[in-house]
Amino acid sequence: MIRRFPFSLSLGLLIWAGGAVSAHAQQGLSVQEVVLRAKPTAVLIISEVSAAVTLNCGGGFQTVTPAAFRETGTGWFIDPTGWVITNGHVVQPAYETPRWLVNQLAQRAVTTACLAPALTAAGLQSGDRPDQEDAVKRRVLDKVLPTVKVAVTPQVSVVLSSGTRLKAEVKKYSPPASTEPGAVSARDLALLRLPEGNYPTLPLADSTPVQIGDPIRIFGFPGVVLSHELLNQSASVDASVTNGAISGLKQDKANHPFIQTDAPAAWGNSGGPVINAKGELIGVLTFVSLAPGAEGSIVQGFNFAIPARTVKAFVSDQPVKLNQLGRFDTVWFAGLHDFFSDDWKGAKRKFEDTDKIQPGLVDVKRMLGEAIEKVKNPPPKPFPWFWVTIGVTLLSAGGYGAQFAVRWQKNRYRVGPSEVIKLLETGKQPIILDARQQQAYDANPIKVLGSLRLSPEDLASGAAASLELDTTRPVVAYCT
């Protein structure tokens, strides 16, 4: 039993090592790789309305261009050729410019062109008498606004993380949900078309239902980051990532499904992709929860997303190719695989190719820089305990196997005393040769009954030839 234990232990270690290799091969993508696969697909959406306002402050007509209205949100590529999904309310100002926005632009133009001369005529300077200044402003607006002519120019733009700004065309639009009585419940989605190109794409999750508690991540361009006074210009093109989990599965008043999540979100995250642990889209962020009151702040932990199946239905009548990788994705994913497999040179080559397909993306530049640094200064590799264990296990198994083979080779003709007794009992009458060395025989001259004495020294001198043995009987040698 003792001799068999090391071999059994070695076999057990070998089985364990094989299981470890299988488990290692079946591991999924790391969190970092999942995020980097999805992050380049997120883009900044700018909905902008500019205006040319023709007005008369009292000295003749003039055209004034007030500061443009601008609203930002988030979108993502659903097709590598240039199709982008975002929220309907993100593009709404430019797609169906509301009357209140036209009035706001007109008031801004009148205030810019007419208020200063009116204050001077009234003997006031801006900031001296706020109450009187407000009265003058109201009189100017009441007098000039009825005669203004406003020509608005709406535009929707998409900004890649490289800083490249592309003009987008709204191909399909569904207005945002409304709390107004009798309002039609809408899906708050918009499909944008960009110039033909090779863009990063986000695949949609399959039809497997999401579960409460599933981890998720939201990509977006929150306004608090875009306008942060301590951050440089790159913050406006580099998407932020927030983490959380699915905290509820809800429906709106029209019974449309929504995914509730506790992942943080803010103004500007609207339209941002919500991905699962595999890097697949499971939803599109659409609205947050606000505290009661006219200026209620965002209540974090209660944000809602449109499910992926709703997005599929929304684009089903459009020439959008779902879940198809483009040239960018193919090379980018391969580069990430090499990088996280410690193949720095392979990753560097593929990241360079990725940058040629879609130049200047923030994440591609960052990863290319890291790959170049690791090629120049490779990090120390940890001692390969795993492979050493496998090697020692195989070596031990081979050693014990060799010992077993040698022992078997030596003992393949050996018989025990019990087998000799059986031969005697069955009448086969074996011939027993006492072949002990002379020294052992002299030290213990016990003679087996009926045996013939034939020492190794006699064998060496050829004395065995003089023995007359019955070749029909079995011969058993008794040795040291």
Phi, psi and omega per residue, in radians:
M1 nan -0.688 -3.091
I2 -1.140 -0.680 -3.114
R3 -1.213 -0.505 -3.113
R4 -1.393 -0.416 -3.032
F5 -1.058 -0.826 -3.138
P6 -1.031 -0.676 3.132
F7 -1.134 -0.724 3.109
S8 -1.111 -0.721 3.113
L9 -1.092 -0.745 3.133
S10 -1.090 -0.737 3.124
L11 -1.085 -0.707 3.100
G12 -1.096 -0.727 3.105
L13 -1.123 -0.665 3.128
L14 -1.128 -0.737 3.107
I15 -1.105 -0.739 3.115
W16 -1.090 -0.732 3.140
A17 -1.100 -0.721 3.099
G18 -1.081 -0.698 3.095
G19 -1.125 -0.644 3.129
A20 -1.149 -0.701 3.106
V21 -1.086 -0.762 3.139
S22 -1.088 -0.756 3.130
A23 -1.115 -0.703 3.141
H24 -1.101 -0.693 -3.120
A25 -1.185 -0.449 -3.062
Q26 -1.615 -0.015 -3.133
Q27 -1.090 2.516 3.107
G28 -1.455 -2.977 3.133
L29 -1.244 2.594 3.053
S30 -1.273 2.853 3.120
V31 -1.023 -0.754 -3.111
Q32 -1.083 -0.736 -3.122
E33 -1.200 -0.677 3.105
V34 -1.054 -0.812 -3.119
V35 -1.100 -0.756 -3.101
L36 -1.221 -0.507 3.042
R37 -1.126 -0.705 -3.011
A38 -1.559 -0.537 -2.947
K39 -1.055 -0.721 3.141
P40 -1.086 -0.308 -3.128
T41 -1.295 -0.367 -3.111
A42 -1.328 2.326 -3.110
V43 -2.302 2.685 3.088
L44 -1.473 2.244 3.096
I45 -1.815 2.244 3.109
I46 -2.057 2.078 3.066
S47 -1.847 2.000 -2.969
E48 -2.233 2.402 3.082
V49 -2.257 1.987 3.055
S50 -1.840 2.854 -3.060
A51 -2.571 2.592 2.970
A52 -1.998 1.986 -3.024
V53 -1.885 2.088 3.071
T54 -1.670 2.174 -3.051
L55 -2.570 2.952 -3.140
N56 -2.339 1.882 3.138
C57 -1.409 -0.068 -3.120
G58 2.220 -0.228 -3.132
G59 -2.008 0.315 -3.141
G60 2.006 2.834 -3.094
F61 -1.299 2.535 3.079
Q62 -2.571 2.782 3.118
T63 -1.909 2.203 -3.116
V64 -2.064 2.440 3.081
T65 -1.943 1.704 -3.141
P66 -1.256 2.938 3.075
A67 -1.037 2.333 -3.069
A68 -1.206 2.600 3.007
F69 -1.384 2.366 -3.068
R70 -2.461 2.282 3.090
E71 -2.321 2.445 -3.095
T72 -2.058 2.699 3.074
G73 -2.708 -2.844 -3.080
T74 -2.210 2.580 3.031
G75 -2.462 -3.127 3.136
W76 -2.749 2.663 -3.086
F77 -1.404 2.189 3.081
I78 -1.767 -0.236 -3.110
D79 -2.510 2.327 -3.057
P80 -1.178 -0.221 -3.120
T81 -1.490 -0.141 3.065
G82 2.209 0.567 3.060
W83 -1.849 2.314 -3.048
V84 -2.208 2.447 3.065
I85 -1.892 2.419 3.030
T86 -2.620 -3.050 3.088
N87 -1.403 2.613 3.050
G88 -1.102 -0.679 -3.079
H89 -1.243 -0.296 3.098
V90 -1.235 -0.707 -3.105
V91 -1.685 -0.057 -3.050
Q92 -0.960 -0.785 -3.124
P93 -0.980 -0.628 -3.123
A94 -1.538 -0.473 -3.077
Y95 -1.420 -0.772 3.080
E96 -2.379 1.386 -3.029
T97 -1.001 2.081 -3.089
P98 -1.293 2.761 -3.109
R99 -1.120 -0.630 -3.115
W100 -1.098 -0.537 3.129
L101 -1.267 -0.674 3.081
V102 -1.082 -0.756 3.110
N103 -1.104 -0.686 3.142
Q104 -1.100 -0.759 3.113
L105 -1.130 -0.670 3.112
A106 -1.128 -0.790 3.127
Q107 -1.080 -0.690 3.137
R108 -1.108 -0.690 3.134
A109 -1.187 -0.760 3.130
V110 -1.098 -0.769 3.135
T111 -1.079 -0.727 -3.118
T112 -1.140 -0.737 -3.016
A113 -1.556 -0.586 -2.929
C114 -1.901 -0.380 -3.009
L115 -1.186 -0.782 -3.077
A116 -1.063 -0.823 3.087
P117 -1.086 -0.622 -3.136
A118 -1.182 -0.663 3.103
L119 -1.166 -0.680 3.118
T120 -1.133 -0.729 3.116
A121 -1.119 -0.511 3.137
A122 -1.548 0.044 3.134
G123 1.289 0.475 -3.127
L124 -2.045 2.674 3.003
Q125 -2.052 2.536 -3.066
S126 -1.001 2.188 3.100
G127 1.700 -0.245 -3.102
D128 -1.286 -0.900 -3.084
R129 -2.245 1.509 -3.068
P130 -0.979 -0.671 -3.109
D131 -1.144 -0.794 3.122
Q132 -1.197 -0.600 3.118
E133 -1.126 -0.705 3.099
D134 -1.105 -0.671 3.131
A135 -1.133 -0.749 3.104
V136 -1.100 -0.710 -3.134
K137 -1.094 -0.717 3.129
R138 -1.120 -0.722 3.135
R139 -1.112 -0.711 -3.140
V140 -1.116 -0.786 -3.138
L141 -1.122 -0.743 -3.138
D142 -1.110 -0.582 -3.096
K143 -1.403 -0.721 -2.958
V144 -1.609 -0.663 -3.016
L145 -0.978 -0.718 -3.096
P146 -1.055 -0.336 -3.083
T147 -1.854 0.010 -3.079
V148 -1.302 2.696 3.021
K149 -2.179 2.213 -3.046
V150 -2.032 2.184 3.042
A151 -1.985 1.899 -3.078
V152 -1.628 2.604 3.081
T153 -2.223 1.687 3.125
P154 -1.450 2.633 3.113
Q155 -2.721 2.414 3.036
V156 -1.957 2.248 -3.136
S157 -2.175 2.672 3.070
V158 -2.125 2.252 -3.119
V159 -1.965 2.086 3.092
L160 -1.355 2.917 -3.130
S161 -1.218 -0.177 3.031
S162 -1.367 -0.181 -3.057
G163 1.658 -0.117 3.129
T164 -1.191 2.218 -3.136
R165 -1.864 2.154 -3.080
L166 -2.075 2.435 3.091
K167 -1.329 2.368 -3.092
A168 -2.049 2.601 3.076
E169 -1.982 2.270 3.129
V170 -1.383 1.963 -3.099
K171 -1.619 -0.515 3.097
K172 -2.609 2.504 -3.001
Y173 -2.519 2.371 3.002
S174 -2.254 2.131 -3.040
P175 -1.135 2.837 3.120
P176 -1.229 2.796 3.077
A177 -1.128 2.619 -3.085
S178 -2.301 2.553 3.084
T179 -1.644 0.021 3.138
E180 -1.181 2.440 3.129
P181 -1.041 2.299 3.104
G182 1.417 -0.025 -3.131
A183 -1.206 2.499 3.126
V184 -1.267 2.263 3.109
S185 -1.262 2.155 -3.076
A186 -2.050 3.069 -3.029
R187 -1.786 -0.108 3.065
D188 0.984 0.897 3.110
L189 -2.293 2.656 3.054
A190 -2.491 2.436 3.095
L191 -1.930 2.129 -3.089
L192 -1.916 2.590 3.091
R193 -2.027 2.216 3.097
L194 -1.867 2.942 3.033
P195 -0.995 2.553 -3.109
E196 -0.952 2.393 -3.130
G197 -2.980 -2.967 3.076
N198 -2.037 1.777 -3.013
Y199 -2.030 2.714 3.049
P200 -1.190 2.513 -3.017
T201 -2.205 2.567 3.102
L202 -1.920 2.073 3.119
P203 -1.285 2.661 3.089
L204 -1.619 2.495 3.133
A205 -1.140 2.731 3.136
D206 -1.278 -2.968 -3.035
S207 -1.407 0.053 3.117
T208 -1.091 2.185 -3.097
P209 -1.094 2.466 3.035
V210 -1.304 2.740 -3.092
Q211 -2.150 2.583 3.057
I212 -1.090 2.278 -3.096
G213 1.791 -0.258 3.112
D214 -1.080 2.357 3.110
P215 -1.257 2.502 3.124
I216 -2.451 2.884 3.055
R217 -2.394 2.494 3.135
I218 -2.018 2.282 3.064
F219 -1.827 2.483 3.124
G220 -3.115 -3.135 -3.113
F221 -2.159 1.304 -3.124
P222 -1.090 2.429 -3.104
G223 -1.055 -0.536 -3.131
V224 -1.092 -0.494 3.090
V225 -1.481 -0.710 -3.126
L226 -1.033 -0.653 -3.046
S227 -1.828 0.240 -3.089
H228 -1.175 2.269 -3.031
E229 -1.265 -0.285 -3.101
L230 -1.714 -0.027 -3.102
L231 -1.865 2.597 3.141
N232 -1.449 -3.047 -3.009
Q233 -1.139 -0.447 -3.099
S234 -1.113 -0.389 3.136
A235 -1.121 -0.385 -3.088
S236 -1.418 -0.142 -3.140
V237 -2.141 -0.143 -3.106
D238 -1.736 1.944 -3.054
A239 -1.103 2.542 3.041
S240 -1.645 2.690 -3.130
V241 -2.174 2.237 3.044
T242 -2.084 2.585 -3.063
N243 -1.977 2.673 3.085
G244 -3.101 -2.701 -3.133
A245 -2.537 2.847 3.041
I246 -1.270 2.135 -3.068
S247 -1.941 -0.029 3.123
G248 -3.117 2.735 3.053
L249 -2.146 1.855 -2.970
K250 -2.021 3.056 3.050
Q251 -2.409 2.571 3.077
D252 -1.473 -3.044 -3.058
K253 -1.169 -0.313 3.074
A254 -1.698 0.208 3.112
N255 1.194 0.394 3.014
H256 -1.368 2.404 -3.092
P257 -1.329 2.584 3.053
F258 -2.462 2.624 3.082
I259 -1.810 2.169 3.093
Q260 -1.650 2.408 -3.135
T261 -2.428 2.668 3.080
D262 -1.693 0.101 3.082
A263 -1.163 2.323 -3.102
P264 -1.076 2.550 3.073
A265 -2.623 2.794 -3.116
A266 -2.585 3.083 3.070
W267 -0.972 2.264 -3.082
G268 1.866 -0.364 3.075
N269 -1.353 -0.223 -3.089
S270 -0.956 2.309 -3.115
G271 1.536 -0.050 -3.097
G272 -1.243 2.539 -3.138
P273 -1.296 2.451 3.049
V274 -1.924 2.081 -3.048
I275 -2.003 2.773 3.086
N276 -1.676 -2.985 -3.079
A277 -1.205 -0.248 3.107
K278 -1.629 -0.041 -3.099
G279 1.435 0.375 3.127
E280 -1.816 2.575 3.140
L281 -1.307 2.229 3.043
I282 -1.980 -0.180 -3.140
G283 -3.034 2.970 3.112
V284 -2.176 2.104 -3.132
L285 -1.044 2.325 -3.061
T286 -2.202 -0.786 3.108
F287 -2.607 2.743 3.138
V288 -1.954 -3.118 3.104
S289 -1.914 2.383 -3.096
L290 -1.982 2.579 3.057
A291 -1.213 2.691 3.139
P292 -1.044 2.637 3.112
G293 2.031 2.866 -3.085
A294 -1.143 -0.572 -3.122
E295 -2.096 0.824 -3.105
G296 -1.125 2.357 3.117
S297 -1.447 2.897 -3.131
I298 -1.218 2.278 3.057
V299 -1.631 1.852 -3.073
Q300 -1.238 2.653 3.132
G301 1.674 -0.018 -3.113
F302 -2.403 1.143 -3.112
N303 -1.958 2.725 -2.961
F304 -2.291 2.543 -3.089
A305 -2.280 2.600 3.058
I306 -1.424 2.237 -3.100
P307 -1.114 2.732 -3.118
A308 -1.083 -0.598 -3.114
R309 -1.153 -0.498 3.062
T310 -1.207 -0.664 3.088
V311 -1.100 -0.760 3.114
K312 -1.020 -0.775 3.135
A313 -1.145 -0.623 -3.097
F314 -1.130 -0.649 -3.075
V315 -1.740 0.109 -3.046
S316 -1.080 -0.461 -3.132
D317 -1.717 0.242 -3.126
Q318 -2.025 2.737 -3.121
P319 -1.358 0.943 -3.112
V320 -1.787 2.279 3.127
K321 -1.686 1.902 -3.101
L322 -1.438 2.519 2.988
N323 0.986 0.637 3.059
Q324 -1.994 2.164 3.135
L325 -1.359 2.432 3.051
G326 -1.681 -3.063 3.134
R327 -1.055 -0.696 -3.133
F328 -1.049 -0.908 -3.078
D329 -1.043 -0.751 -3.086
T330 -1.020 -0.841 -3.098
V331 -1.299 -0.691 -3.122
W332 -1.102 -0.810 3.135
F333 -1.104 -0.713 3.126
A334 -1.125 -0.688 3.100
G335 -1.126 -0.722 3.103
L336 -1.123 -0.690 3.105
H337 -1.063 -0.789 3.111
D338 -1.091 -0.740 -3.090
F339 -1.089 -0.828 -3.103
F340 -1.401 -0.035 2.984
S341 -1.796 0.178 3.099
D342 1.208 0.357 3.036
D343 -1.657 1.416 -3.007
W344 -1.158 -0.705 -3.110
K345 -1.149 -0.768 3.101
G346 -1.093 -0.721 3.118
A347 -1.099 -0.733 -3.134
K348 -1.045 -0.801 -3.136
R349 -1.087 -0.766 -3.092
K350 -1.239 -0.626 3.089
F351 -1.153 -0.631 3.071
E352 -1.119 -0.713 3.091
D353 -1.144 -0.682 3.112
T354 -1.079 -0.719 -3.120
D355 -1.171 -0.445 3.087
K356 -1.313 -0.591 -3.131
I357 -1.222 -0.788 3.123
Q358 -2.402 1.569 -2.949
P359 -1.168 2.529 2.884
G360 1.425 0.119 3.128
L361 -1.133 2.420 -3.003
V362 -0.990 -0.856 -3.060
D363 -1.194 -0.629 3.110
V364 -1.138 -0.783 3.117
K365 -1.086 -0.721 -3.127
R366 -1.129 -0.793 -3.113
M367 -1.225 -0.605 3.079
L368 -1.096 -0.736 3.099
G369 -1.084 -0.718 3.133
E370 -1.171 -0.688 3.131
A371 -1.138 -0.734 3.112
I372 -1.073 -0.745 3.135
E373 -1.109 -0.699 -3.120
K374 -1.281 -0.483 3.037
V375 -1.182 -0.714 3.140
K376 -1.272 -0.741 -3.086
N377 -2.254 1.350 -3.106
P378 -1.101 2.380 3.134
P379 -1.186 2.632 3.111
P380 -1.104 2.408 -3.133
K381 -1.530 2.405 3.105
P382 -1.156 2.691 3.138
F383 -1.057 2.280 -3.043
P384 -1.369 1.209 -3.118
W385 -1.018 -0.644 -3.094
F386 -1.042 -0.888 -3.096
W387 -1.277 -0.556 3.064
V388 -1.099 -0.718 3.109
T389 -1.059 -0.765 3.101
I390 -1.090 -0.757 -3.140
G391 -1.086 -0.807 3.131
V392 -1.103 -0.695 3.131
T393 -1.084 -0.822 3.128
L394 -1.126 -0.693 3.129
L395 -1.121 -0.755 3.127
S396 -1.120 -0.783 3.131
A397 -1.066 -0.716 3.117
G398 -1.139 -0.699 3.134
G399 -1.114 -0.831 3.131
Y400 -1.172 -0.586 3.083
G401 -1.138 -0.709 3.116
A402 -1.129 -0.734 3.089
Q403 -1.050 -0.753 3.141
F404 -1.093 -0.716 -3.136
A405 -1.148 -0.725 3.132
V406 -1.121 -0.767 -3.135
R407 -1.112 -0.695 3.108
W408 -1.143 -0.702 3.131
Q409 -1.061 -0.700 -3.106
K410 -1.283 -0.611 -2.971
N411 -1.807 0.215 -3.010
R412 -1.180 -0.377 3.114
Y413 -1.872 0.132 -3.064
R414 -1.328 2.443 3.064
V415 -2.187 2.637 3.121
G416 -1.692 2.966 3.128
P417 -0.986 -0.643 -3.122
S418 -1.109 -0.642 3.122
E419 -1.207 -0.580 3.074
V420 -1.138 -0.739 3.119
I421 -1.069 -0.714 3.123
K422 -1.083 -0.684 3.101
L423 -1.071 -0.726 3.136
L424 -1.156 -0.733 -3.098
E425 -1.169 -0.535 -3.128
T426 -1.502 0.023 3.063
G427 1.435 0.274 -3.114
K428 -1.449 -0.225 3.025
Q429 0.800 1.234 3.133
P430 -1.148 2.613 3.010
I431 -1.548 2.129 -3.106
I432 -1.810 2.139 3.092
L433 -1.803 2.154 3.055
D434 -1.501 1.679 -3.033
A435 -1.859 0.556 3.121
R436 -1.236 2.656 3.047
Q437 -1.088 2.654 -3.052
Q438 -1.064 -0.646 -3.125
Q439 -1.134 -0.743 3.116
A440 -1.188 -0.618 -3.132
Y441 -1.185 -0.723 3.132
D442 -1.162 -0.628 -3.127
A443 -1.254 -0.487 -3.104
N444 -2.551 1.357 -3.012
P445 -1.376 0.929 3.072
I446 -1.509 2.194 -3.063
K447 -1.838 2.227 3.059
V448 -1.234 2.319 -3.070
L449 -1.034 2.200 3.088
G450 1.431 0.109 -3.101
S451 -1.496 2.791 3.059
L452 -1.858 2.391 -3.141
R453 -1.546 2.190 3.099
L454 -2.608 1.734 -3.073
S455 -1.379 2.812 3.064
P456 -1.027 -0.543 3.125
E457 -1.156 -0.654 3.088
D458 -1.135 -0.655 3.110
L459 -1.097 -0.697 -3.125
A460 -1.154 -0.514 -3.105
S461 -1.575 -0.020 3.098
G462 1.521 0.274 -3.112
A463 -1.216 -0.343 -3.105
A464 -1.114 -0.388 -3.104
A465 -1.210 -0.392 -3.108
S466 -1.456 -0.153 3.137
L467 -1.316 2.392 3.079
E468 -1.791 1.752 -3.063
L469 -1.883 2.437 3.063
D470 -1.394 1.885 -3.035
T471 -1.268 -0.105 3.097
T472 -1.509 -0.183 -3.125
R473 -1.780 2.544 3.074
P474 -1.142 2.561 3.129
V475 -1.986 2.214 3.112
V476 -2.076 2.136 3.118
A477 -1.642 2.302 3.093
Y478 -1.830 1.914 -3.030
C479 -2.069 -3.115 -3.115
T480 -1.275 nan nan
